Structures are given as structure tokens and as C-alpha cells.
Amino acid sequence: MKALATKLAVFTAVTLISALPVLAGENGMGMSSGDNYQKDECLLVAQTCRDSVDTIQQRIDRLSKEIGKGTSVYNGDELKRLNSQLQDATRTLEMLISNGA
């Protein structure tokens, strides 16, 4: 029963994350993917852009890349938020792998 509840919680989280591009609205939250010195506003506000749907692994990679830019692009609070999102995404991936979902 506990395993079923865990799988349901992970499924709900994945579903909500994948629905975020729709919720982002018409104005989007576009970013220039080629500019290494620009903040990724989509990640910063814990949303995905309407034109960018990532798998959990892609989200982890994007978060790691942004955190790697460090204080030259982000302030301390923003880096903490990105690290928190990275930890959440990593835990979600680990849960999916360990539960065989």
C-alpha cells in the first residue's frame, strides 16, 4: 500500500511539472538559449516555459548548467533556489528509478 501511495505521489508530481508550460500563459517566459551570461528565468521562477518541456534528466542538466554560471549571473538567493530545485528533481528521479515507474 505504501509503494502504491509513493508511486501515486510521484506520478502526480510529474504530471504537475509537465502541465506547467500550459500554465505559463501566452506571454511565455522566453530566454535566449545561446547566451551563457543570461539568467534562465524559466528555471528561476520554478516553471518551465511554454515552448520548453524537459524530462526530469534534462531539467537536472539545465539546473546544473545554470548553477555552474555562479555569482557572475545569479545572486546568492537565486543560486539557493536553483540548488533546491536541483535537489527536488534529483529526488524525484531517484524515486522513479527505485520504484520502477
C-alpha positions as CSV (number, residue, x, y, z in Angstrom):
1,M,0.0,0.0,0.0
2,K,2.9,2.3,0.9
3,A,4.5,1.7,-2.5
4,L,1.3,2.5,-4.3
5,A,1.0,5.8,-2.4
6,T,4.6,6.7,-3.3
7,K,4.0,5.9,-7.0
8,L,0.8,8.0,-7.0
9,A,2.7,10.9,-5.4
10,V,5.5,10.7,-8.0
11,F,3.0,10.4,-10.8
12,T,1.1,13.4,-9.5
13,A,4.4,15.5,-9.3
14,V,5.5,14.5,-12.8
15,T,2.0,15.4,-14.2
16,L,2.0,18.8,-12.5
17,I,5.5,19.5,-13.7
18,S,4.6,18.6,-17.3
19,A,1.5,20.9,-17.1
20,L,3.5,24.0,-16.2
21,P,4.1,25.1,-19.8
22,V,0.4,25.4,-20.3
23,L,0.1,27.4,-17.1
24,A,2.9,29.7,-18.1
25,G,0.5,31.6,-20.3
26,E,0.6,33.3,-23.7
27,N,3.4,35.7,-22.9
28,G,5.7,32.8,-22.2
29,M,8.9,33.4,-20.3
30,G,11.3,33.1,-23.2
31,M,15.1,33.1,-22.9
32,S,18.0,33.1,-25.2
33,S,19.5,29.6,-25.1
34,G,22.8,30.7,-26.7
35,D,23.7,33.4,-24.2
36,N,25.9,32.0,-21.4
37,Y,25.6,35.1,-19.3
38,Q,21.9,35.4,-19.2
39,K,19.7,34.1,-16.4
40,D,17.3,31.2,-17.2
41,E,14.2,32.9,-15.9
42,C,12.1,29.7,-16.6
43,L,14.1,27.8,-14.1
44,L,14.5,30.7,-11.7
45,V,10.8,31.0,-11.1
46,A,10.4,27.2,-10.8
47,Q,8.4,26.9,-14.0
48,T,9.1,25.6,-17.4
49,C,8.5,27.8,-20.4
50,R,5.6,27.1,-22.7
51,D,8.0,26.2,-25.5
52,S,10.3,24.1,-23.4
53,V,9.2,20.8,-21.9
54,D,12.0,18.9,-20.2
55,T,12.3,15.4,-19.0
56,I,13.5,15.1,-15.4
57,Q,17.0,14.4,-16.6
58,Q,17.0,17.4,-18.9
59,R,15.8,19.6,-16.1
60,I,18.6,18.3,-13.9
61,D,21.1,19.0,-16.6
62,R,19.7,22.6,-17.2
63,L,19.7,23.3,-13.4
64,S,23.3,22.1,-13.1
65,K,24.4,24.2,-16.0
66,E,22.8,27.3,-14.6
67,I,24.2,26.7,-11.1
68,G,27.6,26.4,-12.8
69,K,27.3,30.0,-14.0
70,G,27.6,31.0,-10.4
71,T,27.6,34.5,-9.0
72,S,28.6,36.1,-12.3
73,V,24.9,35.6,-13.4
74,Y,22.9,34.8,-10.2
75,N,22.8,36.3,-6.7
76,G,23.0,34.1,-3.6
77,D,19.2,33.7,-3.2
78,E,18.8,32.7,-6.8
79,L,21.5,30.1,-6.5
80,K,19.8,28.7,-3.4
81,R,16.5,28.4,-5.3
82,L,18.2,26.7,-8.2
83,N,20.0,24.3,-5.8
84,S,16.7,23.5,-4.1
85,Q,15.1,22.7,-7.4
86,L,18.0,20.5,-8.4
87,Q,17.7,18.6,-5.2
88,D,13.9,18.1,-5.7
89,A,14.4,17.0,-9.3
90,T,17.2,14.6,-8.3
91,R,15.0,13.1,-5.5
92,T,12.1,12.7,-8.0
93,L,14.4,10.9,-10.4
94,E,15.7,8.6,-7.7
95,M,12.2,7.8,-6.6
96,L,11.2,6.9,-10.1
97,I,14.2,4.7,-10.6
98,S,13.9,2.9,-7.2
99,N,10.2,2.3,-7.6
100,G,10.5,1.1,-11.2
101,A,8.0,3.5,-12.5
